[in-house]
Amino acid sequence: MTAFIPSASVPRPSAASDEGERMERSDGADRLEGPVRVLLVEPESEQSHQLVLSLSGHDMDITVCVDGAEALLRIGMIRPDALITSAAPPEIELDTLVRVTRRATDIPILIGVGTGDSQLALRALAAGATACVNRPYRIPELSALLRGSLPGSDASSPVDGARQPVALKSGSLELDALGHRLFVDGNPVNLALREFGIMDFLMRHSGRVVSREELWTEVWRKPLPPVNNTIAVHIRRLRHKLGDSESQPRFIHTVRGIGYRLDTLTS
């Protein structure tokens, strides 16, 4: 795992404080022994408290900042291995936080996104963020994505007892989870946050029928209302972007009364 190597403009702690605690890596980089150091930007105290308790059990040392300005100060002080921030950090714009952080270090920057955050997420990715992850956070997903983003890690190795692939491929479809991108026949397709979540779930269950309830619970993180056409609207938009159609589907097939099936074997 590669250490944060600060630029000249970012202050370093004294060399004495690090003496005897470093270990050499074959690639010439070094880092402090011990847990993964994570800088968390989280304005909600209850959320940050739960994250600290949960991630600490995954061999991670969490430092919490309540706003983006404090985070920029702490980056030079604690030299974290990764940065996790909500999509709307107080005091500073998200893309500014990402851009300034990226000038100092190439550590993974994960963006926690929720409803209505898709445009913020896209700007953050354009500014240099590593990946987006759903917020409220799910600890196994966050831990796997975090470790898969760290330099020198094997993203395909088991985490928390299960494999968490960084990229998914099914036929002519390829989904890049870290880059938050989808490719069709090698061509990038711009997806909104929910559309990306739907495609991620369908591709991870390619070939089998997934119910509307499964999709809603996985992507929207709440029970499906009795009357709701939101999924149908998103599937229609997805088909349009994929060059697909309901009458002659290439990818997304509707299974009447049940849900949808992603089938790329004939695409």
C-alpha positions as CSV (number, residue, x, y, z in Angstrom):
1,M,0.0,0.0,0.0
2,T,1.6,3.2,-1.1
3,A,2.0,6.1,1.3
4,F,0.8,9.6,0.6
5,I,3.7,11.5,-0.9
6,P,3.0,15.2,-0.3
7,S,3.9,18.0,-2.7
8,A,6.3,20.7,-1.6
9,S,3.3,23.0,-0.8
10,V,1.9,20.6,1.8
11,P,3.6,20.4,5.2
12,R,5.0,17.1,6.4
13,P,5.2,15.9,10.0
14,S,8.7,15.8,11.4
15,A,10.9,12.9,10.3
16,A,11.5,12.1,14.0
17,S,7.8,11.2,14.5
18,D,8.1,8.6,11.8
19,E,11.4,7.0,12.9
20,G,11.3,3.3,13.3
21,E,7.7,3.1,12.1
22,R,8.3,2.8,8.4
23,M,8.6,-0.3,6.2
24,E,10.2,-0.4,2.8
25,R,8.3,-1.6,-0.3
26,S,9.8,-3.1,-3.4
27,D,8.5,-0.2,-5.5
28,G,10.4,2.3,-3.4
29,A,7.4,3.8,-1.7
30,D,6.8,3.5,2.0
31,R,3.9,4.0,4.5
32,L,3.3,3.8,8.2
33,E,2.6,0.3,9.5
34,G,-0.8,-0.3,10.9
35,P,-4.4,0.3,9.8
36,V,-5.4,2.1,6.6
37,R,-5.6,5.8,7.5
38,V,-8.9,7.2,6.2
39,L,-9.8,10.9,6.3
40,L,-13.6,11.2,6.4
41,V,-15.5,14.3,5.6
42,E,-18.9,13.9,7.2
43,P,-21.0,16.8,8.6
44,E,-23.6,14.5,10.2
45,S,-22.3,13.4,13.6
46,E,-24.5,10.2,13.8
47,Q,-23.4,9.1,10.4
48,S,-19.7,9.7,11.2
49,H,-20.0,8.0,14.6
50,Q,-21.4,4.8,13.0
51,L,-18.8,4.8,10.2
52,V,-16.0,5.1,12.7
53,L,-17.3,2.2,14.7
54,S,-17.9,0.0,11.7
55,L,-14.8,0.8,9.6
56,S,-12.5,0.4,12.7
57,G,-13.5,-3.2,12.6
58,H,-12.1,-3.4,9.1
59,D,-8.6,-2.5,10.2
60,M,-9.0,1.2,9.4
61,D,-8.1,4.3,11.4
62,I,-10.7,7.0,10.7
63,T,-10.1,10.8,11.2
64,V,-13.3,12.8,10.9
65,C,-13.7,16.3,9.5
66,V,-16.9,18.2,9.6
67,D,-16.2,20.3,6.4
68,G,-14.0,20.5,3.4
69,A,-11.8,23.3,4.6
70,E,-10.7,21.3,7.7
71,A,-10.1,18.3,5.4
72,L,-7.6,20.2,3.3
73,L,-5.7,21.2,6.4
74,R,-5.7,17.6,7.7
75,I,-4.4,16.1,4.5
76,G,-1.0,17.6,5.1
77,M,-1.0,16.8,8.8
78,I,-2.0,13.2,8.9
79,R,-1.1,12.1,5.4
80,P,-4.1,9.7,4.9
81,D,-4.2,6.7,2.7
82,A,-7.6,7.6,1.4
83,L,-10.3,10.4,1.5
84,I,-14.0,9.7,1.8
85,T,-16.4,12.7,1.5
86,S,-20.1,13.4,1.1
87,A,-21.1,15.0,-2.1
88,A,-21.9,18.3,-0.4
89,P,-19.2,19.0,2.1
90,P,-19.7,22.3,4.0
91,E,-17.5,25.3,3.5
92,I,-16.0,24.3,0.1
93,E,-17.4,23.0,-3.2
94,L,-16.9,19.3,-3.8
95,D,-15.0,19.6,-7.1
96,T,-12.7,22.2,-5.4
97,L,-12.0,19.8,-2.6
98,V,-11.2,17.1,-5.0
99,R,-9.1,19.3,-7.3
100,V,-7.0,20.7,-4.5
101,T,-6.5,17.3,-2.9
102,R,-5.5,15.8,-6.2
103,R,-2.7,18.5,-6.6
104,A,-1.1,17.2,-3.4
105,T,-1.6,13.5,-3.6
106,D,-2.9,10.6,-5.7
107,I,-4.7,8.8,-2.8
108,P,-8.1,7.4,-3.6
109,I,-10.9,9.9,-3.3
110,L,-14.4,8.3,-2.8
111,I,-17.5,10.3,-3.1
112,G,-20.6,9.3,-1.1
113,V,-23.6,10.1,-3.2
114,G,-27.4,10.1,-2.5
115,T,-30.5,11.2,-4.2
116,G,-30.0,14.3,-6.4
117,D,-26.2,14.1,-6.2
118,S,-25.5,12.8,-9.7
119,Q,-24.3,16.2,-11.2
120,L,-22.0,16.8,-8.2
121,A,-20.6,13.3,-8.6
122,L,-19.9,13.8,-12.3
123,R,-18.1,17.1,-11.6
124,A,-16.1,15.4,-8.8
125,L,-15.1,12.6,-11.1
126,A,-14.0,15.1,-13.8
127,A,-11.9,16.9,-11.1
128,G,-10.1,13.7,-10.3
129,A,-12.2,11.7,-7.8
130,T,-11.6,8.0,-7.9
131,A,-15.1,6.6,-7.5
132,C,-18.6,7.1,-6.2
133,V,-20.3,5.0,-3.6
134,N,-23.9,5.0,-2.4
135,R,-24.7,7.0,0.7
136,P,-26.0,6.1,3.3
137,Y,-22.9,3.9,3.2
138,R,-23.0,0.1,3.3
139,I,-19.9,-1.0,5.1
140,P,-18.9,-4.1,3.1
141,E,-19.3,-2.1,-0.2
142,L,-17.4,0.9,1.1
143,S,-14.6,-1.3,2.5
144,A,-14.2,-3.3,-0.6
145,L,-14.3,-0.2,-2.9
146,L,-11.8,1.5,-0.6
147,R,-9.3,-1.3,-0.5
148,G,-9.7,-2.0,-4.3
149,S,-8.8,1.7,-4.9
150,L,-5.6,1.6,-2.9
151,P,-2.3,1.5,-4.9
152,G,-0.8,-1.9,-5.1
153,S,-4.0,-3.7,-4.1
154,D,-5.5,-6.6,-5.9
155,A,-9.0,-5.5,-6.6
156,S,-10.1,-9.0,-7.5
157,S,-8.9,-10.6,-4.2
158,P,-11.6,-11.6,-1.6
159,V,-12.7,-8.9,0.8
160,D,-15.1,-9.6,3.7
161,G,-15.4,-13.2,2.4
162,A,-16.6,-12.3,-1.1
163,R,-15.1,-11.1,-4.3
164,Q,-15.8,-7.5,-5.1
165,P,-14.9,-6.9,-8.8
166,V,-13.9,-3.4,-9.8
167,A,-15.0,-4.0,-13.4
168,L,-17.9,-6.1,-14.7
169,K,-18.1,-7.4,-18.3
170,S,-21.1,-9.1,-19.9
171,G,-21.0,-9.5,-23.7
172,S,-20.5,-6.1,-25.3
173,L,-21.2,-4.3,-22.0
174,E,-18.5,-3.3,-19.6
175,L,-19.0,-1.4,-16.3
176,D,-16.2,0.4,-14.6
177,A,-17.2,0.7,-11.0
178,L,-14.3,2.9,-9.9
179,G,-14.6,5.2,-12.8
180,H,-18.4,5.2,-12.7
181,R,-18.5,4.5,-16.4
182,L,-20.4,2.1,-18.7
183,F,-19.1,1.1,-22.2
184,V,-21.3,-0.4,-24.9
185,D,-19.2,-2.0,-27.8
186,G,-16.3,0.0,-26.4
187,N,-18.1,3.3,-26.5
188,P,-18.7,5.3,-23.3
189,V,-22.3,5.9,-22.2
190,N,-23.1,8.7,-19.8
191,L,-25.4,7.4,-17.1
192,A,-27.1,9.2,-14.2
193,L,-26.5,7.8,-10.7
194,R,-29.6,5.7,-10.5
195,E,-29.2,4.4,-14.0
196,F,-25.6,3.3,-13.1
197,G,-26.9,1.6,-10.0
198,I,-29.5,-0.4,-12.1
199,M,-26.9,-1.4,-14.6
200,D,-24.5,-2.5,-11.9
201,F,-27.2,-4.7,-10.3
202,L,-28.4,-6.2,-13.6
203,M,-24.8,-7.0,-14.7
204,R,-24.0,-8.6,-11.4
205,H,-27.1,-10.8,-11.9
206,S,-26.8,-11.2,-15.7
207,G,-29.0,-14.0,-17.1
208,R,-31.5,-14.2,-14.3
209,V,-34.7,-12.3,-13.7
210,V,-34.6,-9.7,-11.0
211,S,-37.8,-8.3,-9.5
212,R,-38.8,-4.7,-9.3
213,E,-38.6,-5.1,-5.5
214,E,-35.0,-6.3,-5.7
215,L,-34.0,-3.4,-8.0
216,W,-35.7,-0.8,-5.8
217,T,-34.3,-2.1,-2.6
218,E,-30.8,-2.3,-4.0
219,V,-30.7,1.0,-5.8
220,W,-33.1,3.2,-3.8
221,R,-32.4,1.6,-0.4
222,K,-36.0,1.6,0.8
223,P,-39.2,-0.4,0.4
224,L,-41.0,-0.2,-2.9
225,P,-44.2,1.9,-2.7
226,P,-47.4,0.1,-3.8
227,V,-47.8,2.3,-6.9
228,N,-44.7,3.5,-8.5
229,N,-43.4,3.8,-12.1
230,T,-40.0,5.2,-11.3
231,I,-38.2,2.0,-12.2
232,A,-40.0,1.7,-15.6
233,V,-39.0,5.4,-16.3
234,H,-35.4,4.7,-15.6
235,I,-35.4,1.4,-17.6
236,R,-36.8,3.3,-20.6
237,R,-34.1,6.0,-20.3
238,L,-31.4,3.2,-20.0
239,R,-32.7,1.5,-23.1
240,H,-32.5,4.7,-25.0
241,K,-28.9,5.3,-24.0
242,L,-27.9,1.7,-24.7
243,G,-29.6,1.8,-28.2
244,D,-32.0,-0.8,-26.9
245,S,-35.8,-1.2,-27.3
246,E,-38.6,-2.9,-25.4
247,S,-40.1,-4.5,-28.5
248,Q,-36.7,-5.9,-29.8
249,P,-34.4,-5.9,-26.7
250,R,-30.7,-6.3,-27.2
251,F,-29.8,-6.1,-23.5
252,I,-32.7,-5.4,-21.1
253,H,-35.6,-7.8,-21.4
254,T,-39.0,-7.2,-19.6
255,V,-40.4,-10.2,-17.9
256,R,-44.1,-9.3,-17.5
257,G,-45.4,-9.3,-13.9
258,I,-41.9,-10.0,-12.4
259,G,-39.2,-7.6,-13.4
260,Y,-36.2,-7.5,-15.8
261,R,-33.4,-9.7,-17.2
262,L,-30.1,-8.6,-18.6
263,D,-29.2,-10.9,-21.5
264,T,-26.1,-10.2,-23.5
265,L,-25.5,-13.6,-25.0
266,T,-27.3,-12.6,-28.2
267,S,-26.3,-8.9,-28.2
